[in-house]
Each structure stands twice: as C-alpha cells, then as structure tokens.
Amino acid sequence: MNTSNVVPLGNVTRLNLPTDRVLEAAKGHCPDGVVLMGFDEEGDLYFASSVADGGTVMWLLEHCKKRLMEV
C-alpha cells in the first residue's frame, strides 16, 4: 500500500502508525534529545536514548506517562 500521498493531520489516533513515519515526524522537533521504546523483530524490548543522564530520561518518561493518562 502506497501512503506517500497521505497528509498527516497531527491529531490523536487509536490506530498504529508506521514507525518510519513517526521517526521522520520527530526530526527537528526534539533538539534536546529523544528516548525510543518498542519491540524488536523477536518481540524483545528495545530501548535507546540520546540523553545520557538517567534522571532526565526518567523525568521525561514520567512526564509523557502523565500526559498520556490525561488524553
């Protein structure tokens, strides 16, 4: 399925989005760093962060968790 002509609306959806689309959309919007979480091809947990400080990563995760719970 070709989705190259799909225009992102920027709204909240309950549907899964292609990983590449989400990563591309984040480029340029997160100059202070990013935290990635997901599952790899084998179903194992994947985690990566461009932020070295674990406390900052935890603060970001908790802040995002709070926002997600408020939606």
MIROTI-57821 format. One record per residue: residue number from 1; residue in three letters; x, y, z of N, C-alpha, C in turn. Coordinates in Angstrom, 2 decimals, m for minus. Example, Ala and Ser with C-alpha at 12.3 -4.5 7.8 and 13.67 -1.06 7.14 Angstrom:
# MIROTI-57821
1;Ala;13.19;m5.69;7.80;12.30;m4.50;7.80;13.20;m3.30;7.80
2;Ser;12.85;m2.25;7.08;13.67;m1.06;7.14;12.90;0.03;7.87
//
This chain:
# MIROTI-57821
1;Met;0.84;m1.17;0.00;0.00;0.00;0.00;0.89;1.24;0.00
2;Asn;0.68;2.12;m0.93;1.46;3.36;m1.05;0.78;4.46;m0.24
3;Thr;1.48;4.97;0.77;0.92;6.03;1.59;1.70;7.33;1.45
4;Ser;2.47;7.45;0.38;3.31;8.64;0.21;2.49;9.91;0.01
5;Asn;1.24;9.78;m0.43;0.43;10.97;m0.64;m0.50;11.27;0.54
6;Val;m0.34;10.55;1.65;m1.15;10.77;2.84;m0.62;11.98;3.60
7;Val;m1.51;12.89;3.95;m1.14;14.10;4.67;m1.40;13.86;6.16
8;Pro;m0.37;13.96;7.01;m0.60;13.77;8.45;m1.41;14.93;9.01
9;Leu;m2.42;14.62;9.81;m3.30;15.64;10.37;m2.82;16.18;11.71
10;Gly;m1.91;15.43;12.37;m1.40;15.89;13.65;m2.37;15.68;14.80
11;Asn;m3.33;14.81;14.63;m4.29;14.55;15.69;m3.99;13.24;16.39
12;Val;m4.68;12.97;17.49;m4.52;11.73;18.23;m5.33;10.64;17.52
13;Thr;m4.74;9.46;17.39;m5.43;8.34;16.76;m5.27;7.10;17.63
14;Arg;m6.19;6.20;17.51;m6.10;4.92;18.21;m5.52;3.84;17.30
15;Leu;m5.13;4.22;16.10;m4.54;3.28;15.15;m3.03;3.32;15.23
16;Asn;m2.39;2.19;15.00;m0.93;2.16;14.94;m0.46;2.92;13.71
17;Leu;0.67;3.60;13.84;1.27;4.33;12.74;2.57;3.65;12.35
18;Pro;2.98;3.77;11.09;4.27;3.20;10.69;5.42;3.85;11.47
19;Thr;6.34;3.03;11.94;7.47;3.51;12.73;8.24;4.60;11.99
20;Asp;8.54;4.38;10.72;9.30;5.36;9.96;8.60;6.71;9.90
21;Arg;7.29;6.71;9.80;6.54;7.97;9.75;6.69;8.74;11.06
22;Val;6.62;8.04;12.18;6.75;8.68;13.49;8.16;9.23;13.67
23;Leu;9.17;8.44;13.28;10.56;8.90;13.42;10.84;10.10;12.54
24;Glu;10.35;10.09;11.32;10.55;11.23;10.41;9.88;12.48;10.97
25;Ala;8.69;12.33;11.54;7.97;13.48;12.08;8.69;14.09;13.27
26;Ala;9.46;13.28;14.00;10.16;13.77;15.19;11.42;14.56;14.84
27;Lys;11.97;14.33;13.66;13.19;15.03;13.27;12.98;16.53;13.28
28;Gly;13.87;17.23;13.95;13.78;18.68;14.00;12.88;19.21;15.11
29;His;12.11;18.33;15.75;11.21;18.76;16.82;11.75;18.46;18.21
30;Cys;12.80;17.70;18.29;13.33;17.26;19.59;14.83;17.56;19.69
31;Pro;15.22;18.84;19.69;16.64;19.17;19.67;17.39;18.79;20.96
32;Asp;16.66;18.60;22.07;17.33;18.27;23.33;17.54;16.78;23.52
33;Gly;17.04;15.96;22.62;17.24;14.52;22.72;15.95;13.76;22.59
34;Val;16.10;12.45;22.39;14.95;11.57;22.23;15.16;10.28;23.03
35;Val;14.05;9.65;23.36;14.04;8.35;24.00;13.15;7.46;23.15
36;Leu;13.67;6.31;22.74;12.92;5.37;21.91;12.62;4.12;22.70
37;Met;11.39;3.64;22.59;10.98;2.40;23.25;10.14;1.61;22.27
38;Gly;10.29;0.32;22.30;9.48;m0.51;21.43;9.90;m1.96;21.54
39;Phe;9.51;m2.72;20.53;9.85;m4.14;20.48;10.57;m4.41;19.17
40;Asp;11.61;m5.24;19.24;12.34;m5.60;18.02;11.63;m6.73;17.30
41;Glu;12.25;m7.23;16.24;11.64;m8.26;15.41;11.33;m9.55;16.17
42;Glu;12.11;m9.84;17.22;11.90;m11.05;18.01;10.90;m10.83;19.14
43;Gly;10.41;m9.60;19.28;9.47;m9.30;20.35;10.13;m8.88;21.64
44;Asp;11.45;m8.71;21.62;12.17;m8.28;22.81;12.09;m6.76;22.95
45;Leu;12.13;m6.29;24.19;12.09;m4.87;24.47;13.29;m4.16;23.88
46;Tyr;13.04;m3.02;23.23;14.11;m2.20;22.66;14.04;m0.83;23.33
47;Phe;15.19;m0.33;23.76;15.26;0.98;24.38;16.55;1.66;23.94
48;Ala;16.43;2.91;23.55;17.60;3.71;23.20;17.32;5.16;23.56
49;Ser;18.37;5.87;23.93;18.20;7.27;24.29;19.42;8.06;23.85
50;Ser;19.17;9.25;23.32;20.28;10.14;23.01;20.64;10.99;24.22
51;Val;19.86;10.88;25.29;20.10;11.60;26.54;20.89;10.68;27.47
52;Ala;22.05;11.13;27.92;22.93;10.28;28.74;22.48;10.19;30.19
53;Asp;21.87;11.22;30.72;21.52;11.27;32.14;20.24;10.47;32.41
54;Gly;20.36;9.42;33.21;19.23;8.56;33.51;18.09;9.29;34.22
55;Gly;18.43;10.24;35.09;17.40;11.01;35.78;16.56;11.83;34.82
56;Thr;17.20;12.43;33.84;16.48;13.20;32.82;15.59;12.30;31.99
57;Val;16.09;11.11;31.65;15.30;10.15;30.88;14.06;9.74;31.69
58;Met;14.25;9.44;32.98;13.11;9.05;33.82;12.11;10.18;33.96
59;Trp;12.59;11.42;34.11;11.69;12.56;34.20;10.86;12.67;32.92
60;Leu;11.51;12.51;31.78;10.81;12.60;30.51;9.78;11.49;30.37
61;Leu;10.15;10.27;30.74;9.22;9.15;30.66;7.99;9.37;31.55
62;Glu;8.22;9.83;32.76;7.10;10.07;33.69;6.22;11.23;33.23
63;His;6.85;12.26;32.68;6.10;13.40;32.17;5.21;12.96;31.00
64;Cys;5.76;12.15;30.11;4.98;11.64;28.98;3.89;10.69;29.45
65;Lys;4.18;9.89;30.45;3.18;8.98;31.01;2.00;9.77;31.57
66;Lys;2.28;10.83;32.28;1.23;11.69;32.83;0.37;12.27;31.71
67;Arg;1.02;12.77;30.67;0.28;13.34;29.54;m0.60;12.30;28.85
68;Leu;m0.05;11.11;28.69;m0.80;10.03;28.05;m2.04;9.68;28.87
69;Met;m1.92;9.67;30.18;m3.05;9.34;31.05;m4.11;10.43;31.02
70;Glu;m3.75;11.64;30.65;m4.69;12.75;30.61;m5.47;12.82;29.29
71;Val;m5.05;12.06;28.30;m5.73;12.11;26.99;m7.01;11.33;27.03
//
